[in-house]
Amino acid sequence: MAEKGKNFIPQKVKRPKFSFYWIYAILAIVFIVIQYTNYTNPVKEVTWTRFEEMLIKQDVEKIVIVNKERAEVYIKKNIIQHDTAYKDFNKHSFGSSGSSNPQFFYQIGSEDIFHGLLKDTRDSVVSRMKRDSVPIAQIAQFQKQYPYPPSTDTRKDFFGDILGYLLPIIILIGAWFLIMRFMSKGSGGGGQIFNIGKSKAQLFDKDSTSVSITFNDVAGLEEAKVEIMEIVDFLKNPSKYTNLGGKIPKGALLVGPPGTGKTLLAKAVAGEAKVPFFSISGSDFVEMFVGVGASRVRDLFRQAKEKAPCIIFIDEIDAIGRARGRNAITGANDERENTLNQLLTEMDGFGTNAGVIILAATNRADILDRALMRAGRFDRQIHVELPDLEERKAIFKVHLKPLKLDPGLDVNFLAKQTPGFSGADIANVCNESALIAARKNKTTIEKQDFLDAIDRIIGGLEKRNKIISAHEKKVIAYHESGHAAVSWLLEYANPLVKVTIVPRGKALGAAWYLPEERQITTYEQMFDEITSAVGGRASEEIFFGKISTGALNDLEKVTKQANAMVVYFGLNKEIGNISYYDSTGQNEYSFQKPYSEKTAEIIDQEVRKIVEEAYVRAKKLLSENRDKVEKLANFLLDREVIFREDLETIFGKRPWDPDEEKTLPAPQPELPANTNNPAPEETIKSD
């Protein structure tokens, strides 16, 4: 065994905390045992037959009737010492003072009846002795020693009486405390009902923190990390900034879509900062009892002031930070608003919170109260947006570290295949790819596993066992071919990756596109996207003369997009350069539209006009390329999955495609007609 060094410090073993409730329970059990058990004298109950036998044999010294309830029987001392029938009482019958204790007791029903039984037994024995010609002196001696009439005694058991009154009350009080403890479990302050107003924030102290995440584990958020790291530096080196007359910011608000890493940044702060870190959710302040939320806010800031300098992190602050006065029913008496008022006062009120920095995260900054957003409370708003191409590469590198990857895997390829993915989505892709590779009994994770994972997350799980008739399958093939053909023939439509008619999730067929990452969008780009979306329904009408319900998702998407073009983006000539978008979120709680009924009619007409123009345009494109669309649909029926190279073979290369898009998946080798469907994991092939 290796020798321990001089600097070896043995780790302290954490022992469970002793509870004093066990002491109370043990004392109660001892009192009850003492009351109802006599260990010094084992008094036994005797039947009347046995009692009568002892009376006839003249073994009984005396009888004492106690409280008219029981008769205590005392056996003669010499009988106990010599008769083997009483051997159990040889050591326990007499006390240190010489007075004997009762050895038996007989439970009497009535004192008069018991007297009668004793008298009858005596008279019966005397009569038998006279018949047997027993000497008169012996009969007199028997009558003299016979214990009749018995003596009586009235005893008071003060301890038993008190315990009899108090024990039910103690049990009721104990049961009430136990029920209240379970009901208030998790309500803060150790789960006690009396501490329900205490803060439920989790403290990560510099000596006992269990957070191992650092800023090195946060990828793709370089600008946000700079500001967050500066706040940590404020707490570590305050004199660096205060010497110049600057003040430490009081709060920073992390704003961004779900899954972009807001909470991860807060965890990195907890892991990097050498100051106490309080973590709490906005919903933890809300309780069914009035005033609890405000009380928890006060208690949280009281603890923070005691440990200053420190950081308080409030996740999902919109749970209590919504703008006040919007609910016409509850008004200002809303418990949530009282909690918000207390939070506003604690952050920047009459008192000071020197050394306490507030971090908060939300994805609904537009609905927060303006008093909460002002400078002096949240001095900084740090926007955490969806990662771009380079940021996705960095995020992939972080999540690919623990995975066993194929040596030829290209991170750039994976980043290009995941536009619009958040950091949480990329982590899910990496995990799903590992699960898929393990399902195939692979030793490493290959590129195809990542492609299958992306398809699984976007479209759902393949359902090859779903029952679809031949006609329905044909309609689905022409529908998806319409989407693919129209998007291929339009300049601003998103580039196609692949098309499938294998049911996946709730969709009977799907087309994958690789959208261009752009910051602004023109009318022509949005109109091409709408035209591509209605291409499926247009294809059904051209080739079958009928339309089906399969375009529900397409119609929902184009309706919302056309409505946004008219109402929000000002891309319609009839409405003009007017936007009815409300960045404050006030319209969500309003029963009225921000425009008149006449304007609403114009909006409906213009939205319908845009969609119909796109539909006519899609039909025209498909009609002009009818033979190619039909060839593509038949090819899709045979293969079930086709790729962008298959469209290049049929329609030719798109003249406006950049060269870097050649990194998209390669096509699957063509299969003979009427070939059985391949396994789900072999459907999508790539080189």
Salt bridges, closest charged atoms under 4 A:
GLU53 OE2 - ARG50 NH1 3.86
ASP59 OD2 - LYS57 NZ 3.88
GLU72 OE2 - ARG155 NH1 2.81
ASP88 OD2 - LYS44 NZ 3.25
GLU111 OE2 - HIS115 NE2 3.76
ASP123 OD1 - ARG122 NE 3.44
ASP153 OD2 - ARG155 NE 2.99
GLU222 OE2 - LYS225 NZ 3.76
GLU227 OE1 - ARG380 NH1 3.88
GLU230 OE1 - ARG380 NH1 3.00
ASP233 OD2 - LYS240 NZ 3.58
GLU287 OE1 - ARG296 NH2 3.02
ASP299 OD1 - ARG302 NH2 2.56
GLU306 OE2 - ARG302 NH1 3.05
ASP334 OD2 - ARG336 NE 3.66
GLU346 OE1 - LYS305 NZ 3.91
ASP348 OD1 - LYS250 NZ 3.05
ASP348 OD2 - ARG374 NH2 2.92
ASP366 OD1 - ARG364 NE 3.45
ASP369 OD2 - ARG324 NE 3.03
GLU385 OE2 - HIS383 ND1 3.96
GLU390 OE2 - LYS393 NZ 3.26
GLU446 OE1 - LYS442 NZ 3.24
ASP449 OD1 - LYS440 NZ 3.18
ASP449 OD1 - LYS442 NZ 3.07
ASP452 OD2 - LYS440 NZ 3.06
ASP455 OD2 - LYS498 NZ 2.35
GLU462 OE1 - ARG464 NE 3.57
GLU462 OE2 - ARG504 NH2 2.88
GLU516 OE1 - ARG518 NH1 3.23
GLU517 OE2 - ARG392 NH2 2.59
ASP528 OD1 - ARG617 NH1 2.70
GLU529 OE2 - ARG518 NH2 2.65
GLU540 OE2 - HIS479 ND1 2.64
GLU541 OE2 - LYS619 NZ 3.22
ASP554 OD2 - HIS479 NE2 3.19
ASP554 OD2 - HIS483 NE2 2.97
GLU556 OE2 - LYS560 NZ 3.34
GLU588 OE2 - ARG364 NH2 2.71
GLU640 OE1 - ARG464 NH1 2.85
GLU640 OE2 - LYS473 NZ 3.02
ASP646 OD2 - ARG639 NH2 3.79
ASP657 OD2 - ARG644 NH2 2.65
ASP657 OD1 - ARG654 NH1 3.19
GLU661 OE1 - ARG644 NH2 3.77
